[in-house]
Amino acid sequence: MKAYRASLLWFAPHSEGPARALFEEDGMLVVGPNPQGVQVVQAIGAWRTVSAQYPGVAVEHWPGRIIAPGFVDLHVHFPQTNVIGSPASGLLPWLENYTFPEEKRFAAPEYSAQAATFFVAELLRNGVTTALTFATSHPESVNTLFNEAQARRLRLITGLCLMDRHAPADLLNQPSTPSGHDATEQSLRDTEALIQRWHGVDRLGYAITPRFAPTSTEAQLRGAGELAAKYPEVWIQSHVAENKDEIAWAEELFPFSRSYLATYDHFGLMRNRAIYAHCIHLDDDDRALMRSTGAAAAVSPTSNLFLGSGFFDYVGADRVGFQYGLASDVGGGTSFSPFHTMLAAYYVGRASVEGLQTKQGLSLSPQHLWWQHSAGAARAMGLEGVVGNLLPGCEADFVVLNPQATPLLARKTSIASNLDELLFSMIVLGDDRLIEKTVISQGI
């Protein structure tokens, strides 16, 4: 058992109402193994109170620092690290000119392995301790990413990208020559084999991953839905309603569906642990479908601003009541930093409020922004009480923040008169320099 003394930031249980951060100026965090041997939070609170309950425990003291939950990234593309900062007029040209050419390189295991090493290191350097991640259509990319995440103890969920049409030929799921299976059938066999190999191993999880409906045939989507029913504990991830041209294309390809989002429901791909990136251009029927199925939205504001896709409708989401959390999206997104993502979400909230000419039901307070990238994102993934918070029983993933990391940050945080001012200063002025240390839960 070990204890840490510093200022502490964590979140009240969600059942107690809207996102509410808790802060202890002089706090103590105690971690130790649970019955399965995983390091979890044993106690959290004021130093004076908790230290009296744990006499003799070893204490690491970080004066002037803040311990906070590790960040949860609800949607990030592993093979797109090199695509960050690529100019394009919109989503579809960006895919064709930059993303697809880069993803072709991941057919080579050695390229995929070195990319995975950098990607996982970059997540941890930015304080991300749980990530729901896209790989490519090559099984090698899934295996190399899982291997690296396992070695670094990162809680990571990923899966083979399912694409059997409307993409470059050498990126489509490939048939296995010895088996004689066609590409669609083989992609589903590969998916099931990867589920059986990786899901639930250490801190790893599998996500059934159609890239987005237009790049999968009905047969592939149907097969993905059958696997989702067979393995209800795995995740599902895809994209929806990001761009108006993409929506028109999806409606043309699936005329039997009421909407783009309803296409996924038609094939059995909406349920708890189903995460759909973007969800910008939804109507209330779509929002009700998200709520009733338990699916959640991964809000990717830096990507949506960069590609000009639109604004996530926080007002509509809160009015109807479906779950969402924040995501970097990389490389449509512009940074691995959760602080950049939270700030962009603030911009998006302000813009969408003005566009809707209403403020009802919308609260992008600093506490709510931070919650979206930690406890809220964990809840959206079905991992509430496991990651994204520091309540007793949560896995001991946390970051050590240095609010004096830069001269301007030090100047601003020193005059914060309340928690919201402190959090917002870090959101607006923070980046990877604010993360002094990332601590990952260890097993025996």
N, C-alpha and C positions, 0 to 999 in steps of 0.2 A: 504494500500500500504506500502511496505517495501523496503529498499535498503541495499545493502551489498557493502562494500568497501574492495578490495583486488586486487591482480593481477588477470587478467581474461584471460582465454583461450576459444576460440570458433572457429567456422569455417565459412568461406565465403560461400555464396550460391553456390550450385553445378553448377548452370548454368554459373558461372564465370570461369569454367575450372576445372583442376585437384584439388584434395584435397589441400586446403590451409588454414592453421591455422592462426588465428588472435590472437594477444597477446597485452595486455595493462598492463604495469608495475604497474600503479596506476589507477585502474579502478573502475567503479561503475555499479552494476547490480540492476535494479529496477524491482520488481515483484508486481503484483496485479491481481485482478480478471478480467476475460473476461466476456462477457455478460452471459455466462452459469455458472458463479461463480467459474470457475477453475482458480487457480493461474498460471499465465503465465508471461513470460518476457515482460515487458513494454519498457525497454530501456537498452542499454548496450554501454559502451564506456569509454572514459577517465573521471576520477573523476572531473576534472576541468570543463569539458563541460557538463556532465550529471547532476552534482549536481546543476548547475545553472538553469537547466530546471525543477528541482524538489525541490524547496526550502521548508524546513519544514518537509520533509519526514524523518521518523525514519531510522537511519543508524546503521547497525551492522558492526563493523570494525574488520577485521582479518589481521593485519599486518604480513608480511612475509609468507602469505598463498596464494594459487592459487585456484580460483574457476574455475571449468571445468564442461562440461556437464556430467550428469550421464551416465555411460556406458550401452551399449545395448548388451546383450548376445543373439546371434542369434540361438543358439541350446544348450540346457542343459537338462540333465535327472534328474528330481526331485527324482525318487526312487533309484538312483545309488550313493548317497552320501557315503554310506558305502562300495561301490565297489572301490573307489579310492585306487590306490596302490595295486591292486590284480594282482599277476604275472600270465602270460599266454603266450602261444606261438603264439597267433594270435587272430583275432576277434572272429571266431566261437567257439574255445575252451573257450575263455574268457566269452562269452555269456552263454555257457552251464555250466561252473563250478562256476561262480560267479554271473553273472547278473540275470539270470533266478531264481536261488534259493532266492536271495534277493527280487526280485520283487513279489514273491509269498506272502511275509509277508504283502503286502499292501492290501490284502483282508480284513484285520482287520482294521476297521475305527480308533480305538484308536492308532494303530501303525502308520497308515498313517498320522493322525493328529499331532502326536509328531514329525514325520519326516518333515512334512510341516513347522512346527514352526522353526525347526533348519535350514531347507533349505532356507526359505525366509530371516531369520536373517543373514545367511551366504552370500547371495547375497548382501544384503544391507551393510553388514560390508565391503565388497569388492568393494563397489561403483557401483554395478549394479542396475539400477533403472527401466530397461525394460528387460524382458526375454521371449523368445519363448521356451516353456518347454514341455518335454515329461512327461506324467504320466504313469500309468500302464493300464492293461486291465480291471481293476476294477473301476466301476463308483465311488466307495468310494474315490479312490485316486484323482480323478478329483475334486470332491466336497470339500474335505479337503484342497486341494491346493488353489482352488479358494477362499475358506473361509478365509484362512490365508492371502493370497495376498490382499484381499479386506480390511481386518482389518488393514494391514500395508500400504495401499494405493499404493502398488507396481503396476506398469503397467505390467500385466502378461497375456500371451496367452498360453493356454494348451488345451489338448483334450484327450479323451479316446483312448488308444492304441489299434488299430485294429489288431487282430491276430486270425485267425481261422484255422490255420494248422501249422505243422512243428515247434512246440514248446511244452513244457511240458503241459500235459492235464489240469492241474489246473491253467495254465496261459492263455489258450485259452479263447476267449470270450465265456461266458456261456449262455446257453438258460435260459429263464425265465419260470420256471415250471408252474405257474398259467396261463400264456398266451398261452403256447403250441407252441410258436415260436421257430424255430431252432436257433442255436447259431449265425450264420451269420446274419440272419434277425434281431435278437434281438440286436446285436451289432450296427446295423444301426439305429434301433429305439432308443437305448440308446444315440447314438451320436446326433440324432435330438432333443431328449428331453433335452440334456445338452446344445446344441446350444440355444434352446429357453429359457432355464433357466438362462444362464450366459452371452451369447455374448452381449457386449455393456453395461453391468451393471458396473457402475462406470468406473474403468480403466481396465476392464477385456475384453478379447477377446477369441474366440474359434478357435481352429485349428483342422480340420479333419486330423486324425493321423494314417495312415497305418504304422506299425512299419518299415517294408520294404517289397518290393513286394513278396519275397519268403515265408513270413509268412501269406500271405493273399491269399485266393482263388480268382479266376476270379470274382465270384459272389460278394465277399466283395469289391474288387477294383471297380467293376462296380457300386455298390451301393454308395461307397464313392464318385465316380465321379458325380453321380446323385445328391447327397447332395451338392457337391461343385457348381454345376450349379444352384441349387435351392437357395443357400445362398452365392451369389458371394462376400459378404462383409466379410466372415470369411476367416481364413487362412487355408492353407494346409501345412503339414510338413511330411517328411519321410527321409529315407536314400537312397543313391545311390552310386554305383561305389566306395565303400570304400576299398574293398579288392578283390584280383583277384579270390580267391576261391568263394566268394560271387557272383561275376559277372558270373562265370561259372555256378553256381547253378541257378541263375536267368535266364540265357539264356536257360538252359535245361528246366526250368519250363514254360517259355513263348517263345517258338520257333518262334512264329509268329511276334515277335517284332524285329526291326532292331538292337536294343540295349537294355540294361537294362533300361536306362533312357527313351527310347521311349515307354517302357511298361506303364509308368505312363501317358504319353501323350495319349496312346491308350484308357485309361480308363477315360480321361477327368480330369486328376489331375495335369495339368501344366497350369499355368496362373499367373497373378499378384497375389501377396500374397501367392505364393507357394514357400516354402523354402526347399531345399534338402541339407541334411548334407553330407559333404565330397566332392563329385564330383571330385575325384582324377583321376580316369582312364577314362577320356572322350576323344572322338575324336572331330574333328572340326564340324562334323555333329551334335553331341550332344551339343556342345557349341552354334551352330547356333540355335538349338531347344530351349535352355535356353533363348537366346536373343529374339527370335521371340515370345515366349510365355510370356515373362516377369517374368519367374521364376528366383530364385536367389539361390546362393550357400552359405551355412554356412561352413566356413573354420575353421576346428578344429585342429590346428597344434599340440597341446600337445598330443591329442589323437592319431593322425596319427603317430607321432614319437614314442609314447609309445607302440602302437600295431604293429608298423612296417608296416603300411598300404601303405605308399608312400607319395609323396609330391604333394600338390595342385599346379597346373600349372598356376602361375600368368601370365606368358608370353602368354599362349594360351587364358586365360580368357580375358586379356586386348586386345589381337589382334582381337578376335571375338567380344568382347564387351558385355558380360553379367554381371549382378550385383552379388556382393558377399560382405560378412562381416564376422567378426570374432566371434568365439564361443568357450566356454570352454569345452563343451561336457560332462563333469562330468557324470559317473565316468571313461569312457575310458580316458578322459582328466585327468590331474594330479593336477589341481588347480582351484579354483573359481576366482583367481586373474586375472583381465584383463592385468596386467603388465606381468605376466608369459605367457599369451597367445600371447601378442604382441611380446615378445621376441622370442617365439617359431616360430611365423610367420616370423620373420626376418631370423631365421635359415633356415626355409623351403624355403624361397625365395632364399637365397644364394645357397642352395643345388640344387634346381630345375634349377637355372641359370647354374650352372656348368654342370648339367646333360644334359641340352639342348644345351650347348656350344653357348649360345647367351644371349645378354642383352637387346635386343630390346623390347621396350614397357613396361619394368618392372621398377617400382620405389617403393621400400619398404623403403622410407624415413621415418624418425620419424613421420612427419606430416601425411603421408599416413597410417602408422601403426595405429596411434591414431584415425584417421578418420574411419578406418575399424571397430573399436570397439565402435563407437559413431554415428556420422552423417551418415557414409556410411552404417552401419548396419541398421539404421533407414530407410534410403532410400530403401534398399533391401526389407524391410518389408512393404513398402508402407506407412511409417510414417514420411517421410521427412517433416520438418517444424512443427512436433508435439513433437518429443523427439529426443535425441541425439545431440542437439545443444542448443545454447543460443541466437539465433536470436529472435527479437521481435515476439511474438505470440507463441513461443515454450512453452510447459509446463515447469514449474519451477522445474525441477529435476536437481540437481547438486551435485557435490562433492567438498569438501574443502580439498585440498592437502597440506601437510606439507613437503616441500622439504628438511627439516632438520630432518626428522623422524628418521634417523639412522646416526651414525657418518660418515660412508662412503658416504652416500647419501648427507649429508650436505657438506662434503668436496668437492665432485664432482660437485654438482649444484652451489656451490659458485664461481666456476671458469668457468662456462658456459659463452661463449662469444656471443652466439646467440641462437635463439629459438630451432633450431634443436639439438644443444648440450644439452640444458636443457631438452627437451622432451626425448632424447635418454638416458640421465642419469637416468631419472625416469623409463623408460621402462626396462632398463637393471638391475637396482638396486632396483626397487620398489616391494612392496608386500602390504598386507593389512595394514601394519603400515603407509604407505604413505597416506591412506585415514583417515583423521582426523574426518570427519563428512560427512554423506550422508543426503541430504535434498530432501524430496519428495514433489511434487506439492500437495497442499491441495485444497479441494473444500469447499464450504460454507455449 
